[in-house]
Amino acid sequence: MKLFPWLLAGLLLALLGGIGWQLLREQEGLLVVQWGEHIASLRAEVAVLLWLLATLALLGLFALLRLPFRAMRRYARRLARERLGNGLLALQQGRPERAETLLSLAAQRASIDRVPALLHAIAAAKAAGLAGRLREHRIALSRLDPLTGALELAAAALEEGRAIEALATLETAAARSSLPPAGLRLKAEALARLGRADEALPMVARLRAERGHDGAALAALETRLAVAALADAAEASTLLIRWKGLAPALRAQTPVLLALARRASLLHVEAQAEQALAEALEARWDEAVVEAWGQLPAFVGDARLARAETWLPAHPSSPGLLRALGRLSAAAGQPARAEAWLHRALAQGAGSAAWEDLGDLLAAAQDPRAAQAYANALRLARGEPARELPGRGLRERIGDAATAEERDEFGHPRLPAA
């Protein structure tokens, strides 16, 4: 592959030399050199030829003198590559101390790319628990590649719970050059830990613009940031603004809806949260969301009991809805209906929380069965079976456990799940 260019260059030089020789001979020039008392005269073409030969001789001598140094550099390059390969192999085989030694030696050679060697040396030092060596490698990495070093230092600060330091490191790096996707993720994590998740949410859109991104991981990150943004809201107005600023698809996520319900209960905006959760339930039924909807504190104009009764034909066996009906009936001053709903919820698998609700209802009526209801809540929490409450006949227990026919919003029966 390289022979033809060299041959072509040789022919071109020979042609130029021949032309130059002919031109020099036609000039009949004379070169006179005096060295002390000695005088030498040469024809111009002979002098040029001798000069070229001397130049070639000097170049050849220089190349000959360089041979040992070139051989040493090749040996050092080969040794560094071998150490890098053996270090990576040792790291993969679970020998971090040997890996760190080999990789650190490889990173000292300028004959290879030292940044990857240092990154793997850092991983090996972490695995081996070599804190001092880890610090040295990070300093060396920051000197070689400031951006990569900043990412490593920020990741280490986050691992150690120093979010302020991590954010400061990333902002300093961003002032010099734009952050890569890994830097944006680290900055989003640091902001979330500092209670500024609402500032981190727009970064997800920038991450999605990168080719080859992990869609599932980004969706999980966006959901987590949205939950944190709602949980960090200090005022009711802030909570509602952040909620309305979320994308519709994000507002339909169960963790986001639960975060809204929890924070709304503390900031006393239950009515807005109730409406948001109800709209989400009418679009997509979710047991966790209906549980949170039923546990919202009462508010002025609360019409949840009537709304829950309209949902019942479509979801007659929903434990969350039945428990919500029990809680709402008790709040409306209908203890008998509340007890019936809670017994039905328990028969449909509502669990220990429903037993606790039943215990609260019975205790408020000074019913001695309250103690057994609380005991059943503890039994279920420990994985033990509950005991039947006295006063419930067989017909009532069968009616509680019966599964009613479920129908969709058009009145058509739903097929049982496979």
C-alpha positions as CSV (number, residue, x, y, z in Angstrom):
1,M,0.0,0.0,0.0
2,K,2.9,2.4,0.8
3,L,5.3,1.3,-2.0
4,F,3.7,3.1,-4.8
5,P,3.8,6.6,-3.2
6,W,7.4,6.1,-2.3
7,L,8.3,4.9,-5.8
8,L,6.5,7.9,-7.3
9,A,8.3,10.3,-5.0
10,G,11.6,8.7,-5.9
11,L,11.0,9.1,-9.6
12,L,10.0,12.7,-9.1
13,L,13.1,13.4,-7.1
14,A,15.3,11.7,-9.8
15,L,13.6,13.8,-12.5
16,L,14.1,17.0,-10.6
17,G,17.7,16.0,-9.9
18,G,18.4,15.4,-13.5
19,I,16.9,18.7,-14.6
20,G,18.9,20.5,-11.9
21,W,22.1,18.8,-12.9
22,Q,21.6,19.8,-16.5
23,L,20.9,23.4,-15.5
24,L,24.0,23.6,-13.3
25,R,26.2,22.2,-16.1
26,E,25.0,24.7,-18.6
27,Q,26.0,27.6,-16.2
28,E,29.6,26.4,-15.9
29,G,29.8,27.9,-12.4
30,L,32.8,27.5,-10.1
31,L,32.8,27.3,-6.3
32,V,36.0,28.3,-4.5
33,V,36.5,27.4,-0.8
34,Q,39.5,28.9,1.2
35,W,40.4,27.4,4.6
36,G,43.5,29.1,5.9
37,E,46.2,28.6,3.3
38,H,44.3,25.9,1.5
39,I,42.2,26.8,-1.5
40,A,39.8,24.3,-3.2
41,S,37.8,24.9,-6.3
42,L,34.9,22.8,-7.5
43,R,32.5,23.0,-10.3
44,A,29.1,24.1,-9.2
45,E,27.4,20.8,-10.0
46,V,30.0,18.8,-8.2
47,A,29.7,21.1,-5.1
48,V,25.9,20.7,-5.1
49,L,26.2,16.9,-5.4
50,L,28.7,16.8,-2.5
51,W,26.4,19.0,-0.4
52,L,23.5,16.7,-1.1
53,L,25.6,13.6,-0.2
54,A,26.8,15.3,3.0
55,T,23.3,16.2,3.9
56,L,22.1,12.6,3.4
57,A,25.0,11.3,5.4
58,L,24.2,13.6,8.3
59,L,20.5,12.6,8.1
60,G,21.4,8.9,8.1
61,L,23.8,9.4,11.1
62,F,21.0,11.2,13.0
63,A,18.5,8.4,12.2
64,L,21.1,5.9,13.3
65,L,21.6,7.7,16.6
66,R,17.8,7.8,17.2
67,L,17.4,4.1,16.8
68,P,18.0,3.2,20.4
69,F,15.6,5.9,21.6
70,R,12.9,4.8,19.2
71,A,13.3,1.2,20.3
72,M,13.0,2.3,24.0
73,R,9.8,4.3,23.2
74,R,8.3,1.3,21.3
75,Y,9.1,-0.9,24.3
76,A,7.6,1.6,26.7
77,R,4.5,1.9,24.6
78,R,4.1,-1.9,24.4
79,L,4.7,-2.2,28.1
80,A,2.0,0.4,28.9
81,R,-0.5,-1.3,26.6
82,E,0.2,-4.6,28.3
83,R,-0.2,-3.1,31.8
84,L,-3.5,-1.4,30.7
85,G,-4.8,-4.7,29.3
86,N,-3.7,-6.8,32.3
87,G,-5.1,-4.1,34.7
88,L,-8.5,-4.2,33.0
89,L,-8.4,-8.0,33.1
90,A,-7.5,-8.0,36.8
91,L,-10.3,-5.6,37.5
92,Q,-12.8,-7.8,35.7
93,Q,-11.5,-10.9,37.6
94,G,-12.1,-9.2,41.0
95,R,-8.5,-8.3,41.9
96,P,-8.8,-4.6,42.4
97,E,-5.5,-4.0,44.2
98,R,-3.5,-5.6,41.4
99,A,-5.6,-3.8,38.8
100,E,-5.0,-0.4,40.5
101,T,-1.2,-1.0,40.5
102,L,-1.1,-1.9,36.8
103,L,-3.5,0.8,35.7
104,S,-1.7,3.5,37.6
105,L,1.6,2.4,36.1
106,A,0.0,2.5,32.6
107,A,-1.5,6.0,33.3
108,Q,2.0,7.3,33.9
109,R,3.0,6.7,30.3
110,A,2.3,9.4,27.8
111,S,2.5,6.8,25.0
112,I,-1.2,5.8,25.6
113,D,-4.4,7.7,26.3
114,R,-3.9,8.4,30.0
115,V,-7.5,9.5,30.7
116,P,-9.2,6.0,30.2
117,A,-6.3,4.4,32.2
118,L,-6.9,6.9,35.1
119,L,-10.7,6.3,35.0
120,H,-10.2,2.6,35.4
121,A,-7.6,3.1,38.0
122,I,-10.1,5.2,40.0
123,A,-12.7,2.3,39.7
124,A,-10.1,-0.1,40.9
125,A,-9.1,2.1,43.8
126,K,-12.7,2.4,44.8
127,A,-13.2,-1.3,44.7
128,A,-10.0,-1.9,46.8
129,G,-10.8,0.9,49.3
130,L,-7.6,2.8,48.6
131,A,-8.7,6.3,49.6
132,G,-5.2,7.8,49.2
133,R,-4.6,6.4,45.8
134,L,-8.2,7.4,44.8
135,R,-7.5,11.0,45.7
136,E,-4.2,11.0,43.7
137,H,-5.9,9.6,40.6
138,R,-8.7,12.1,40.8
139,I,-6.2,15.0,41.0
140,A,-4.2,13.6,38.1
141,L,-7.4,13.2,36.0
142,S,-8.4,16.8,36.7
143,R,-5.1,18.0,35.5
144,L,-5.2,15.9,32.3
145,D,-8.9,16.5,31.4
146,P,-10.6,19.2,33.5
147,L,-14.2,18.3,32.4
148,T,-13.8,14.5,33.0
149,G,-12.2,15.3,36.3
150,A,-15.0,17.5,37.3
151,L,-17.6,14.8,36.5
152,E,-15.6,12.3,38.6
153,L,-15.3,14.7,41.5
154,A,-19.0,15.6,41.3
155,A,-20.0,11.9,41.3
156,A,-17.8,11.3,44.3
157,A,-19.2,14.3,46.2
158,L,-22.8,13.0,45.6
159,E,-21.8,9.5,46.8
160,E,-20.6,11.1,50.0
161,G,-23.7,13.3,50.4
162,R,-22.0,16.6,49.5
163,A,-24.5,17.9,47.0
164,I,-23.5,21.5,47.4
165,E,-19.9,20.7,46.5
166,A,-21.0,18.5,43.6
167,L,-23.2,21.3,42.2
168,A,-20.4,23.9,42.6
169,T,-18.0,21.6,40.7
170,L,-20.4,21.1,37.9
171,E,-21.3,24.8,37.5
172,T,-17.6,25.6,37.4
173,A,-17.1,23.0,34.6
174,A,-20.2,24.3,32.8
175,A,-18.7,27.8,32.7
176,R,-15.8,26.5,30.6
177,S,-17.7,24.1,28.3
178,S,-21.2,22.6,28.0
179,L,-21.9,19.6,30.2
180,P,-22.2,16.2,28.5
181,P,-25.2,14.0,29.3
182,A,-23.5,12.4,32.3
183,G,-22.9,15.9,33.7
184,L,-26.5,16.9,33.2
185,R,-27.6,13.8,35.1
186,L,-25.3,14.6,38.0
187,K,-26.4,18.2,38.1
188,A,-30.1,17.1,38.1
189,E,-29.3,14.7,41.0
190,A,-27.5,17.4,43.0
191,L,-30.3,19.9,42.5
192,A,-32.9,17.3,43.6
193,R,-31.0,16.6,46.8
194,L,-30.8,20.3,47.5
195,G,-34.6,20.7,47.2
196,R,-34.4,22.3,43.7
197,A,-35.8,19.5,41.6
198,D,-38.0,21.9,39.7
199,E,-34.9,23.4,38.2
200,A,-33.6,19.9,37.3
201,L,-36.8,18.9,35.3
202,P,-36.0,20.9,32.2
203,M,-32.7,19.0,31.9
204,V,-34.6,15.8,31.0
205,A,-35.6,17.4,27.7
206,R,-32.0,18.1,26.9
207,L,-31.1,14.6,27.8
208,R,-33.8,13.3,25.4
209,A,-32.3,15.3,22.6
210,E,-29.1,13.2,22.8
211,R,-28.9,10.3,20.4
212,G,-29.0,6.8,21.9
213,H,-30.5,7.8,25.2
214,D,-32.1,5.2,27.5
215,G,-35.8,6.1,27.3
216,A,-36.9,4.0,30.3
217,A,-34.1,5.4,32.5
218,L,-35.0,9.0,31.5
219,A,-38.7,8.4,32.2
220,A,-37.8,7.1,35.7
221,L,-35.6,10.1,36.3
222,E,-38.3,12.5,35.2
223,T,-40.9,10.9,37.4
224,R,-38.5,11.0,40.4
225,L,-37.7,14.7,39.8
226,A,-41.4,15.5,39.4
227,V,-42.2,13.7,42.7
228,A,-39.3,15.6,44.4
229,A,-40.4,19.0,42.9
230,L,-43.9,18.5,44.4
231,A,-42.7,17.3,47.7
232,D,-40.3,20.3,48.0
233,A,-43.1,22.9,47.4
234,A,-43.2,25.1,50.5
235,E,-46.4,27.0,49.7
236,A,-49.8,26.0,48.2
237,S,-49.4,28.3,45.3
238,T,-46.0,26.9,44.5
239,L,-47.4,23.4,44.6
240,L,-50.2,24.2,42.2
241,I,-47.9,26.1,39.8
242,R,-45.5,23.1,39.7
243,W,-48.3,20.7,39.2
244,K,-49.8,22.6,36.3
245,G,-46.3,23.0,34.8
246,L,-45.9,19.2,34.5
247,A,-46.5,17.5,31.2
248,P,-49.9,15.7,30.9
249,A,-48.2,12.3,30.6
250,L,-46.2,13.0,33.7
251,R,-49.3,14.1,35.7
252,A,-50.8,10.7,35.0
253,Q,-48.0,8.8,36.7
254,T,-49.0,7.1,39.9
255,P,-46.0,8.3,42.0
256,V,-46.6,11.9,40.9
257,L,-50.3,11.7,41.8
258,L,-49.4,10.3,45.2
259,A,-46.8,13.0,45.8
260,L,-49.5,15.6,45.0
261,A,-51.9,14.1,47.4
262,R,-49.4,13.9,50.2
263,R,-48.2,17.5,49.8
264,A,-51.7,18.9,49.2
265,S,-52.9,17.4,52.5
266,L,-50.1,19.3,54.3
267,L,-50.6,22.6,52.5
268,H,-54.5,22.5,52.7
269,V,-55.3,22.4,49.0
270,E,-57.3,19.2,49.2
271,A,-60.0,20.3,46.8
272,Q,-57.5,20.9,43.9
273,A,-55.8,17.6,44.6
274,E,-59.1,15.7,44.8
275,Q,-60.1,17.0,41.4
276,A,-56.7,16.1,39.9
277,L,-56.8,12.6,41.3
278,A,-60.4,12.0,40.3
279,E,-59.7,13.0,36.7
280,A,-56.7,10.6,36.7
281,L,-58.9,7.8,38.1
282,E,-61.6,8.4,35.5
283,A,-58.9,8.1,32.8
284,R,-57.1,5.1,34.3
285,W,-58.1,3.2,37.4
286,D,-55.3,2.7,39.9
287,E,-55.8,1.2,43.4
288,A,-52.9,3.3,44.9
289,V,-54.4,6.5,43.6
290,V,-57.9,5.7,44.8
291,E,-56.5,4.9,48.2
292,A,-54.8,8.3,48.3
293,W,-57.9,10.0,47.0
294,G,-60.0,8.5,49.8
295,Q,-57.5,9.6,52.5
296,L,-57.4,13.3,51.6
297,P,-58.7,15.4,54.5
298,A,-62.3,16.7,54.2
299,F,-62.7,20.2,52.8
300,V,-65.5,22.6,52.1
301,G,-67.8,21.3,49.4
302,D,-66.4,17.8,49.6
303,A,-68.6,15.6,47.4
304,R,-66.3,12.6,47.3
305,L,-68.9,10.2,48.8
306,A,-71.3,10.8,45.9
307,R,-68.5,10.5,43.3
308,A,-67.3,7.3,44.9
309,E,-70.8,5.8,44.6
310,T,-70.9,6.7,40.9
311,W,-67.6,4.7,40.4
312,L,-68.9,1.7,42.3
313,P,-70.8,0.0,39.4
314,A,-67.7,0.0,37.3
315,H,-65.4,-1.1,40.1
316,P,-67.5,-3.0,42.7
317,S,-64.6,-5.2,43.9
318,S,-62.0,-2.4,44.3
319,P,-60.5,-2.6,47.8
320,G,-59.3,1.0,47.6
321,L,-62.7,2.3,46.5
322,L,-64.5,0.2,49.2
323,R,-62.2,1.5,51.9
324,A,-62.7,5.1,50.6
325,L,-66.4,4.6,50.8
326,G,-66.0,3.4,54.4
327,R,-63.9,6.4,55.4
328,L,-66.2,8.9,53.7
329,S,-69.3,7.3,55.1
330,A,-67.9,7.5,58.6
331,A,-67.0,11.2,58.0
332,A,-70.5,11.8,56.8
333,G,-72.0,10.4,60.0
334,Q,-73.1,7.1,58.6
335,P,-71.3,4.5,60.9
336,A,-73.5,1.5,59.9
337,R,-72.8,2.0,56.2
338,A,-69.2,2.7,56.9
339,E,-68.8,-0.6,58.8
340,A,-70.5,-2.4,55.9
341,W,-68.2,-0.9,53.3
342,L,-65.1,-1.7,55.4
343,H,-66.2,-5.3,55.9
344,R,-66.6,-5.6,52.2
345,A,-63.3,-4.0,51.5
346,L,-61.6,-6.5,53.9
347,A,-63.3,-9.4,52.1
348,Q,-61.9,-8.0,48.8
349,G,-58.3,-7.9,50.2
350,A,-58.0,-4.4,51.6
351,G,-55.5,-5.5,54.2
352,S,-54.3,-4.2,57.6
353,A,-55.1,-0.6,56.8
354,A,-58.8,-1.4,56.5
355,W,-58.7,-3.3,59.8
356,E,-57.2,-0.2,61.4
357,D,-60.0,2.0,59.8
358,L,-62.6,-0.5,61.2
359,G,-60.9,-0.3,64.6
360,D,-61.1,3.5,64.6
361,L,-64.8,3.3,63.6
362,L,-65.7,0.8,66.3
363,A,-63.6,2.6,68.9
364,A,-65.5,5.9,68.2
365,A,-68.7,4.0,68.9
366,Q,-67.2,2.4,72.0
367,D,-67.7,-1.0,70.5
368,P,-65.6,-3.7,72.3
369,R,-64.8,-5.3,68.9
370,A,-62.4,-2.4,68.2
371,A,-59.6,-4.2,70.1
372,Q,-59.9,-7.3,67.9
373,A,-60.0,-5.1,64.8
374,Y,-56.7,-3.5,65.9
375,A,-55.3,-6.9,66.7
376,N,-56.2,-8.2,63.2
377,A,-54.3,-5.2,61.7
378,L,-51.2,-6.2,63.7
379,R,-51.7,-9.9,62.7
380,L,-51.9,-9.0,59.0
381,A,-48.8,-6.8,59.3
382,R,-46.9,-9.8,60.7
383,G,-48.2,-12.1,58.0
384,E,-50.6,-13.9,60.2
385,P,-54.3,-14.6,59.3
386,A,-57.0,-12.3,60.7
387,R,-59.7,-13.6,63.0
388,E,-63.4,-13.2,62.4
389,L,-65.2,-10.4,64.3
390,P,-68.2,-11.6,66.3
391,G,-71.6,-10.5,65.2
392,R,-71.1,-11.2,61.5
393,G,-73.3,-14.0,60.1
394,L,-72.5,-16.4,57.3
395,R,-74.8,-14.6,54.9
396,E,-73.1,-11.3,55.5
397,R,-69.7,-12.8,55.1
398,I,-70.7,-14.4,51.8
399,G,-72.1,-11.2,50.6
400,D,-68.9,-9.3,51.5
401,A,-66.8,-11.8,49.6
402,A,-69.0,-12.0,46.6
403,T,-67.5,-10.5,43.4
404,A,-70.0,-8.3,41.6
405,E,-70.1,-8.1,37.8
406,E,-67.9,-5.2,36.7
407,R,-69.0,-3.1,33.8
408,D,-67.2,-0.4,31.7
409,E,-68.3,3.2,31.2
410,F,-70.6,2.0,28.4
411,G,-72.4,-0.6,30.6
412,H,-70.8,-3.6,29.0
413,P,-69.6,-6.4,31.3
414,R,-65.8,-6.7,31.8
415,L,-64.2,-10.0,31.1
416,P,-62.5,-11.5,34.1
417,A,-58.7,-11.2,34.1
418,A,-56.8,-14.2,32.9
